[in-house]
Amino acid sequence: MPNQMTAKQLYADLYDLRVADWPGEIEFYLDFLRSNPESTKGVLEIACGTGRVTLQLAKAGFQMAGMDVSPELLQIARAKNENGANPNWIEADMRTFDLKRKFGVVISPGHSFQFMNTPQEQVDCLNQIRHHLVPGGWLILHLDHQDVNWLSDLVKAKTLAYSAGKIVAHPVTQKHFRYCNYWVYQPSTQTATSHGKWEELDKDEKVINAYEMPPTALHCAFRSEIEHLLVRCGFSVHALYGDFFRHPLEDQSENMIWVARVPKQWNDAICLISL
């Protein structure tokens, strides 16, 4: 079995073929940035991946910084605009980053905040975000709205079987790959863990190689939990939507889009920064 670094590089190489924009997503961010003057102080995307969102906002004229912990993903992001100064790409951990500057808006698209799997990690990340915002700055968090039926099915599952995704062609080698995974849910910690692998296929779609990914743990956050977290870390919640078309959050909503703000006058002493 090839080593995990090979699998991580495959994940990065094929990321753009698997992850598309959510309906209305880019228009939502553009409208928000155009409507709020704080965006002129700069916009930071945390967990930017290959720059799917960051690059589109930069192309619209906003001064962007894209931050991610993965050097493989950032390598691809940099290659997309290797001759441009905007965005600025930064390799850093969203729990501990210190960029020595402040932004008017921080965005966290694509459920990336759910990589924070413990209350301490969540608080650490939100405190770092707040520290990097100007007074009156904004935070937009895009999270999954949990399907409790899906989570229940994971708990009740008697067998663990891989489900197969679509077949994609590598953009450089043109070799064909398919991503397969299965999920495990731990109710006591609200953690859903994806166990995945890339399968390399021949022209007859026969598996000729497999590249196993490290398990990926995601926190399954619920509405009240996020509201408590935001308030605890010094944010006020200005809006919560169930999609990027600004519909209210309802039982069948698949997403939570939180719009929060730090006060124009802020005192760090009032925030609990550790558990």
Sequence and secondary structure as in RCSB ss.txt:
>XXXX:A:sequence
MPNQMTAKQLYADLYDLRVADWPGEIEFYLDFLRSNPESTKGVLEIACGTGRVTLQLAKAGFQMAGMDVSPELLQ
IARAKNENGANPNWIEADMRTFDLKRKFGVVISPGHSFQFMNTPQEQVDCLNQIRHHLVPGGWLILHLDHQDVNW
LSDLVKAKTLAYSAGKIVAHPVTQKHFRYCNYWVYQPSTQTATSHGKWEELDKDEKVINAYEMPPTALHCAFRSE
IEHLLVRCGFSVHALYGDFFRHPLEDQSENMIWVARVPKQWNDAICLISL
>XXXX:A:secstr
   HHHHHHHHHHHHHHH    TTHHHHHHHHHHH GGGGG EEEES TTTTTHHHHHHTT  EEEEES HHHHH
HHHHHTTT  SSEEEE  TTT   SS EEEEEE TTGGGG  SHHHHHHHHHHHHHTEEEEEEEEEEEE   HHH
HHHHHH SS   EEEEEEE TTT  EEEEEEEEEEETTTTEEEEEEEEEEE TT  EEEEEE   EEEE   HHH
HHHHHHHTT EEEEEESSTT  B  TT  EEEEEEE  SS  GGGS    
